[in-house]
Amino acid sequence: MRAMLYLGKPVHEINQADLQKLIEEEVEESKHIEYKESLPSNGAEDKKEFAADVSAFANADGGVIIYGMKENRETGMPEELCGVSVDNRDDAVRRLDQMIMNKIAPRIPGVEIVSVELEDGKIVLIINIPKSFSMPHMVSIGDSRFYLRRSKSRPPLDIEEIRNAFLFSDTITEKIKNFRTERIAKILAEDTPVKLISGAKIVLHMVPLAAFHSPMEANLRFLLENYSEHSNDLQPFWSGGGWNPPRPNFDGLISALPPSEGREGVDTYFQIFKNGAFEAVDVGLLSEGEQIPMSLCEGTLLNALTRYLRIQRKLGVSPPIFIMVTLLEVKNYIVDSVPPPAGRIPIGRRNDVKIDRENLFLPEIVLKDFDQSLPELMKPIFDAMHNAGGYVGSRSYDNEGNYCVNWERS
């Protein structure tokens, strides 16, 4: 969210005019933003300083480092968008990315590096660093120390601060798991933002780490004002059209189809919370008898994730994002799997095996980068759904773990 704080848009959409605004509006260096006139060299000392700067932001509240912006050293104010000269902008991005991967341990998830070309041919490189859920991060070159961003400085952490950082990581993860548990309890108690029809349900939660590590409020007004541009992405699981525009509610924004004539509830809704977390619930997917149609469920989840991640990116949310799927009221359901793809050893249909529990809390997974392959990321969840029905794993993957089903519809 830090790029949104200063520039009003996600970091990958920033342009020269946005950067010039930082000078015009006198946005000085702070705990969340740092200006650098030139790129780090390949010398050991420069690499160490670079790793210390990046890891310090990750160990604090996250932030952005802007290379190609000259600052006034006395005031910390940006004074010139000077840019940097490089032979190849992609190579420059890759070099910084490699330094982050090789000189900081453990790896910081969700770091974005973007280049902005200036009118004079030079570029500005922006590193967007989220607050990490796997902190603290150590500089693994030179003195092997932990750093923390404070105001305009990055002093090393002392022993007590290091201990607290480890405890923080556990606390944030626990808060996210508790959010899921509390929301599922409300759904089971029929305490939902719109009334649902009865029946088995599939629930998707997407919770960015930023939702719980600092006071954060997603820019929901932006979604309402730009609804026509994002109408497809703001729909519940099914994206076939006919949905009313999302409306504000106490928790944030809700999107749902009006109840059909003669029905007291709806079969699906999509809730965006003010802290940037998403909740999508659907009854219709599991309404055809007591079976779980895996081909339909997998494709629908992958398409929904694709659309919802576009929205989170528009809101300026940075990974990591926890993705959690829960199946409710599915005891005695049968998992109807797809036939094995070519190259996969047949393991037989197991339609005689019924799910042995009422609710399935499928494993949490973490999206660390917007460019991750969603089928690869979702494999543990799809495997677990099949396991519950007596299968070794999802039959949508070949022996090498490649997803072999065409699912992209949006």
C-alpha positions as CSV (number, residue, x, y, z in Angstrom):
1,M,0.0,0.0,0.0
2,R,3.0,2.4,0.4
3,A,3.0,3.5,-3.3
4,M,-0.7,4.3,-2.9
5,L,0.1,6.5,0.1
6,Y,2.2,8.9,-2.0
7,L,1.2,8.5,-5.6
8,G,-2.5,7.3,-5.5
9,K,-1.9,4.2,-7.7
10,P,-0.2,0.8,-7.7
11,V,3.6,1.0,-8.3
12,H,3.4,-0.7,-11.7
13,E,1.2,2.1,-13.0
14,I,3.5,5.0,-11.9
15,N,4.7,7.3,-14.7
16,Q,7.0,10.4,-15.0
17,A,4.2,12.8,-14.0
18,D,3.5,10.9,-10.8
19,L,7.2,11.0,-9.9
20,Q,7.3,14.8,-10.6
21,K,4.5,15.2,-8.1
22,L,6.7,14.0,-5.3
23,I,8.9,17.1,-6.0
24,E,6.0,19.5,-6.4
25,E,4.3,18.3,-3.2
26,E,7.5,18.2,-1.3
27,V,7.2,14.6,-0.1
28,E,10.3,14.2,2.0
29,E,12.1,11.0,2.9
30,S,10.4,9.1,5.7
31,K,10.0,5.7,7.3
32,H,8.3,4.6,4.0
33,I,10.1,6.3,1.2
34,E,13.8,6.8,0.2
35,Y,15.4,8.6,-2.7
36,K,18.6,7.6,-4.4
37,E,20.4,9.5,-7.1
38,S,22.3,6.6,-8.6
39,L,22.1,2.8,-8.7
40,P,24.4,0.7,-6.4
41,S,27.5,-0.6,-8.1
42,N,28.7,-4.2,-8.1
43,G,31.2,-3.5,-5.3
44,A,30.8,-5.5,-2.1
45,E,30.2,-2.3,0.0
46,D,27.5,-1.0,-2.3
47,K,25.8,-4.5,-2.3
48,K,25.8,-4.5,1.5
49,E,24.3,-1.0,1.7
50,F,21.6,-2.0,-0.9
51,A,20.7,-5.2,1.0
52,A,20.6,-3.2,4.3
53,D,18.2,-0.6,2.8
54,V,15.8,-3.2,1.3
55,S,15.8,-5.5,4.3
56,A,15.2,-2.6,6.7
57,F,12.0,-1.7,4.9
58,A,10.8,-5.3,5.0
59,N,11.6,-5.5,8.7
60,A,9.6,-2.3,9.4
61,D,6.3,-1.3,7.6
62,G,7.5,-1.7,4.0
63,G,8.1,1.2,1.6
64,V,9.6,2.3,-1.7
65,I,13.1,3.1,-2.8
66,I,13.3,5.4,-5.8
67,Y,16.5,5.3,-7.9
68,G,17.0,8.3,-10.1
69,M,15.6,11.0,-7.7
70,K,18.1,13.5,-6.4
71,E,17.3,14.7,-2.8
72,N,18.4,17.7,-0.7
73,R,20.6,16.1,1.9
74,E,19.8,18.6,4.5
75,T,16.0,18.5,4.2
76,G,15.3,15.1,2.7
77,M,13.1,16.7,0.0
78,P,13.3,15.4,-3.6
79,E,14.6,18.2,-5.8
80,E,15.3,16.7,-9.2
81,L,14.1,13.8,-11.3
82,C,17.5,13.1,-12.7
83,G,17.0,9.5,-13.8
84,V,19.8,6.9,-14.3
85,S,21.5,5.8,-17.5
86,V,21.5,2.1,-18.2
87,D,22.4,0.0,-21.3
88,N,19.3,-2.2,-20.9
89,R,16.5,-1.5,-18.4
90,D,15.5,-5.2,-18.1
91,D,19.1,-6.1,-17.2
92,A,19.1,-3.3,-14.6
93,V,15.9,-4.7,-13.0
94,R,17.3,-8.2,-13.0
95,R,20.5,-7.1,-11.4
96,L,18.7,-5.5,-8.4
97,D,16.4,-8.5,-8.2
98,Q,19.3,-10.9,-8.0
99,M,21.0,-8.8,-5.3
100,I,17.8,-9.0,-3.2
101,M,17.6,-12.8,-3.7
102,N,21.2,-13.5,-3.0
103,K,22.2,-10.9,-0.3
104,I,19.1,-11.1,2.0
105,A,18.0,-14.1,4.0
106,P,15.3,-15.3,4.1
107,R,14.0,-14.2,0.8
108,I,11.5,-11.3,1.0
109,P,8.2,-12.2,-0.7
110,G,6.3,-9.7,-2.8
111,V,9.0,-7.3,-3.8
112,E,8.2,-5.4,-7.0
113,I,10.8,-3.6,-9.1
114,V,9.5,-1.4,-11.9
115,S,11.3,0.9,-14.4
116,V,9.8,4.2,-15.5
117,E,11.3,5.7,-18.7
118,L,11.8,9.4,-18.7
119,E,11.5,11.8,-21.7
120,D,15.2,12.1,-22.0
121,G,15.7,8.4,-22.3
122,K,16.9,7.8,-18.8
123,I,15.0,5.6,-16.4
124,V,13.8,5.7,-12.8
125,L,13.8,2.3,-10.9
126,I,11.3,1.9,-8.1
127,I,11.5,-0.9,-5.6
128,N,8.3,-1.5,-3.8
129,I,9.0,-3.5,-0.6
130,P,6.1,-4.9,1.5
131,K,6.2,-5.5,5.2
132,S,7.3,-9.1,5.4
133,F,5.5,-11.9,7.2
134,S,8.7,-14.0,7.3
135,M,10.7,-11.3,9.1
136,P,13.3,-10.5,10.4
137,H,15.5,-10.5,7.3
138,M,19.3,-10.5,7.6
139,V,21.9,-9.0,5.3
140,S,23.9,-12.0,4.2
141,I,26.9,-10.1,3.0
142,G,29.5,-8.4,5.2
143,D,28.4,-8.1,8.8
144,S,25.3,-10.4,8.6
145,R,23.1,-8.0,10.6
146,F,19.4,-7.2,10.9
147,Y,18.3,-3.7,10.1
148,L,15.1,-1.7,10.7
149,R,13.8,1.4,8.9
150,R,13.1,4.2,11.3
151,S,12.2,7.7,10.0
152,K,15.1,8.4,7.6
153,S,17.6,6.0,9.1
154,R,18.1,2.2,9.3
155,P,19.9,1.2,12.5
156,P,20.7,-2.4,13.2
157,L,18.3,-4.3,15.5
158,D,19.4,-5.2,19.0
159,I,18.8,-8.6,20.5
160,E,15.4,-7.7,22.0
161,E,14.2,-6.2,18.8
162,I,15.2,-9.4,16.9
163,R,13.3,-11.5,19.3
164,N,10.2,-9.3,19.0
165,A,10.4,-9.5,15.2
166,F,10.3,-13.3,15.3
167,L,7.3,-13.2,17.6
168,F,5.6,-10.7,15.3
169,S,5.7,-13.1,12.3
170,D,3.9,-15.8,14.4
171,T,1.3,-13.3,15.6
172,I,0.4,-12.0,12.2
173,T,0.0,-15.5,10.8
174,E,-2.2,-16.4,13.7
175,K,-4.4,-13.3,13.2
176,I,-5.0,-14.3,9.6
177,K,-5.9,-17.8,10.6
178,N,-8.3,-16.5,13.2
179,F,-9.9,-14.2,10.7
180,R,-10.7,-17.2,8.6
181,T,-12.1,-19.2,11.6
182,E,-14.3,-16.3,12.7
183,R,-15.7,-15.7,9.2
184,I,-16.5,-19.4,8.7
185,A,-18.3,-19.4,12.1
186,K,-20.4,-16.5,11.0
187,I,-21.3,-18.2,7.7
188,L,-22.3,-21.4,9.5
189,A,-24.4,-19.3,11.9
190,E,-26.1,-17.7,8.8
191,D,-24.6,-14.3,9.9
192,T,-23.7,-13.2,6.4
193,P,-24.0,-9.8,4.6
194,V,-26.8,-11.2,2.4
195,K,-29.0,-14.2,3.1
196,L,-27.8,-17.4,1.4
197,I,-29.9,-20.3,0.4
198,S,-29.2,-23.5,2.3
199,G,-26.8,-26.1,1.1
200,A,-23.1,-27.0,0.9
201,K,-20.9,-24.1,0.3
202,I,-17.4,-23.3,-1.1
203,V,-15.7,-20.3,0.5
204,L,-12.7,-18.4,-0.8
205,H,-10.8,-16.0,1.5
206,M,-7.9,-13.8,0.2
207,V,-6.2,-11.9,3.0
208,P,-3.2,-9.7,2.4
209,L,-0.6,-9.5,5.1
210,A,-1.1,-5.8,5.2
211,A,-4.7,-6.2,6.4
212,F,-3.4,-7.0,9.9
213,H,0.1,-5.5,10.3
214,S,-0.9,-1.8,10.3
215,P,-3.9,0.4,10.1
216,M,-4.9,0.1,6.5
217,E,-8.1,0.9,4.6
218,A,-8.6,-0.1,1.0
219,N,-9.6,2.6,-1.4
220,L,-13.1,1.2,-2.0
221,R,-14.4,4.6,-3.3
222,F,-12.0,4.0,-6.2
223,L,-13.8,0.8,-7.1
224,L,-17.2,2.4,-7.0
225,E,-16.1,5.4,-9.1
226,N,-14.5,3.1,-11.7
227,Y,-17.0,0.3,-11.7
228,S,-17.5,0.2,-15.4
229,E,-13.8,-0.5,-15.9
230,H,-13.8,-3.3,-13.3
231,S,-17.4,-4.6,-13.4
232,N,-16.4,-8.2,-14.5
233,D,-13.7,-8.5,-11.8
234,L,-16.1,-7.4,-9.0
235,Q,-18.6,-10.2,-9.6
236,P,-18.9,-13.2,-7.3
237,F,-17.6,-16.6,-8.4
238,W,-19.6,-16.7,-11.5
239,S,-18.7,-14.1,-14.1
240,G,-21.6,-14.4,-16.5
241,G,-23.0,-10.9,-16.1
242,G,-26.4,-9.7,-14.8
243,W,-25.0,-8.6,-11.5
244,N,-25.9,-5.4,-9.8
245,P,-23.0,-3.0,-9.1
246,P,-21.4,-3.5,-5.7
247,R,-22.8,-1.4,-2.9
248,P,-21.3,-0.2,0.4
249,N,-22.1,-2.1,3.6
250,F,-20.8,-1.9,7.1
251,D,-17.8,-4.2,6.3
252,G,-16.9,-2.6,3.0
253,L,-18.4,-3.5,-0.4
254,I,-20.8,-6.3,-1.2
255,S,-21.7,-7.8,-4.6
256,A,-24.5,-10.2,-5.1
257,L,-27.3,-11.2,-7.5
258,P,-30.8,-10.4,-6.4
259,P,-32.7,-13.5,-5.2
260,S,-34.7,-15.3,-7.9
261,E,-38.5,-15.2,-7.7
262,G,-39.8,-17.5,-5.1
263,R,-36.4,-17.9,-3.3
264,E,-35.6,-16.4,0.1
265,G,-31.8,-16.1,-0.5
266,V,-29.0,-15.9,-3.0
267,D,-26.6,-18.6,-3.9
268,T,-23.4,-16.5,-4.0
269,Y,-21.9,-13.2,-2.9
270,F,-18.5,-11.4,-2.9
271,Q,-17.5,-9.2,0.0
272,I,-14.6,-6.8,0.0
273,F,-13.6,-5.8,3.5
274,K,-12.2,-2.4,4.4
275,N,-8.8,-3.9,5.3
276,G,-8.4,-5.3,1.8
277,A,-9.4,-8.9,2.6
278,F,-11.8,-10.7,0.2
279,E,-14.5,-13.3,0.9
280,A,-16.4,-15.1,-1.8
281,V,-19.1,-17.7,-1.0
282,D,-21.0,-19.9,-3.4
283,V,-23.8,-22.5,-2.9
284,G,-24.6,-23.1,-6.6
285,L,-21.3,-24.9,-7.4
286,L,-22.2,-27.8,-5.1
287,S,-26.0,-27.9,-5.7
288,E,-26.1,-30.8,-8.2
289,G,-26.6,-33.7,-5.9
290,E,-24.2,-34.7,-3.2
291,Q,-21.1,-34.4,-5.3
292,I,-18.2,-32.0,-5.8
293,P,-17.6,-31.4,-9.6
294,M,-13.8,-30.9,-9.4
295,S,-13.3,-29.8,-13.0
296,L,-15.9,-27.0,-12.5
297,C,-14.6,-26.1,-9.0
298,E,-11.0,-25.9,-10.0
299,G,-11.7,-23.8,-13.1
300,T,-14.1,-21.5,-11.2
301,L,-11.6,-20.9,-8.4
302,L,-8.7,-20.2,-10.8
303,N,-10.8,-17.7,-12.8
304,A,-12.1,-16.0,-9.6
305,L,-8.6,-15.7,-8.2
306,T,-7.4,-14.1,-11.5
307,R,-10.1,-11.5,-11.3
308,Y,-9.8,-10.8,-7.6
309,L,-6.0,-10.4,-7.8
310,R,-6.5,-7.8,-10.5
311,I,-8.7,-5.9,-8.0
312,Q,-6.2,-6.2,-5.2
313,R,-3.5,-5.0,-7.4
314,K,-5.6,-2.0,-8.5
315,L,-6.1,-1.2,-4.8
316,G,-2.4,-1.1,-4.3
317,V,-2.3,-4.3,-2.2
318,S,1.1,-6.0,-2.2
319,P,1.8,-9.7,-1.7
320,P,2.1,-11.7,0.4
321,I,-1.6,-12.7,0.2
322,F,-2.9,-15.7,2.1
323,I,-5.4,-17.7,0.0
324,M,-7.7,-20.1,1.9
325,V,-10.5,-22.3,0.6
326,T,-13.1,-24.0,2.9
327,L,-15.8,-26.5,2.0
328,L,-18.9,-26.4,4.3
329,E,-21.6,-28.9,5.0
330,V,-20.1,-31.5,2.6
331,K,-20.2,-34.7,4.8
332,N,-21.1,-37.7,2.7
333,Y,-20.4,-35.8,-0.6
334,I,-18.6,-37.6,-3.3
335,V,-15.6,-36.0,-5.2
336,D,-16.4,-36.2,-8.9
337,S,-12.9,-35.9,-10.4
338,V,-11.9,-35.3,-14.0
339,P,-10.4,-38.2,-16.1
340,P,-6.6,-38.3,-15.8
341,P,-4.8,-36.3,-18.6
342,A,-2.5,-37.9,-21.1
343,G,0.7,-39.0,-19.5
344,R,-0.8,-39.4,-16.0
345,I,-1.0,-42.9,-14.5
346,P,-4.7,-43.7,-14.0
347,I,-5.5,-44.2,-10.3
348,G,-9.1,-45.1,-10.8
349,R,-12.3,-43.4,-9.9
350,R,-13.3,-43.6,-6.3
351,N,-17.0,-42.7,-6.3
352,D,-17.5,-45.1,-3.5
353,V,-15.6,-42.9,-1.1
354,K,-17.6,-40.3,0.7
355,I,-16.2,-37.2,2.6
356,D,-16.1,-38.2,6.3
357,R,-16.6,-34.7,7.9
358,E,-18.9,-31.8,7.8
359,N,-16.4,-29.0,7.0
360,L,-13.1,-29.1,5.2
361,F,-10.5,-26.5,6.1
362,L,-8.2,-26.9,3.1
363,P,-4.5,-25.8,3.6
364,E,-3.6,-22.1,3.6
365,I,-1.3,-21.1,0.7
366,V,0.6,-17.9,0.3
367,L,0.9,-15.9,-3.0
368,K,4.3,-14.2,-2.8
369,D,4.3,-12.6,-6.2
370,F,1.6,-11.5,-8.6
371,D,3.3,-13.3,-11.5
372,Q,3.1,-16.8,-9.8
373,S,1.4,-19.5,-11.7
374,L,-2.1,-19.9,-10.1
375,P,-2.5,-23.6,-11.1
376,E,0.9,-24.4,-9.5
377,L,0.0,-22.3,-6.5
378,M,-3.4,-24.0,-6.0
379,K,-2.2,-27.6,-6.3
380,P,-2.0,-28.2,-2.5
381,I,-5.7,-27.1,-2.2
382,F,-6.9,-29.1,-5.2
383,D,-4.9,-32.2,-4.0
384,A,-6.5,-31.9,-0.6
385,M,-10.0,-31.7,-2.1
386,H,-9.3,-34.9,-4.0
387,N,-7.8,-36.5,-0.9
388,A,-11.0,-36.1,1.0
389,G,-12.8,-38.1,-1.8
390,G,-10.3,-41.0,-1.8
391,Y,-7.9,-39.8,-4.5
392,V,-4.2,-39.6,-4.3
393,G,-4.3,-36.0,-5.6
394,S,-5.8,-33.8,-8.3
395,R,-6.1,-35.5,-11.7
396,S,-5.8,-32.2,-13.5
397,Y,-2.0,-32.4,-13.3
398,D,0.4,-34.6,-15.2
399,N,3.3,-36.5,-13.6
400,E,5.5,-33.4,-13.7
401,G,2.9,-31.3,-11.8
402,N,1.8,-29.4,-14.9
403,Y,-1.8,-28.3,-15.0
404,C,-3.4,-29.9,-18.1
405,V,-6.9,-28.5,-18.1
406,N,-7.9,-25.4,-20.0
407,W,-9.5,-23.1,-17.4
408,E,-8.9,-19.5,-18.6
409,R,-12.1,-17.7,-19.4
410,S,-11.4,-14.1,-18.2
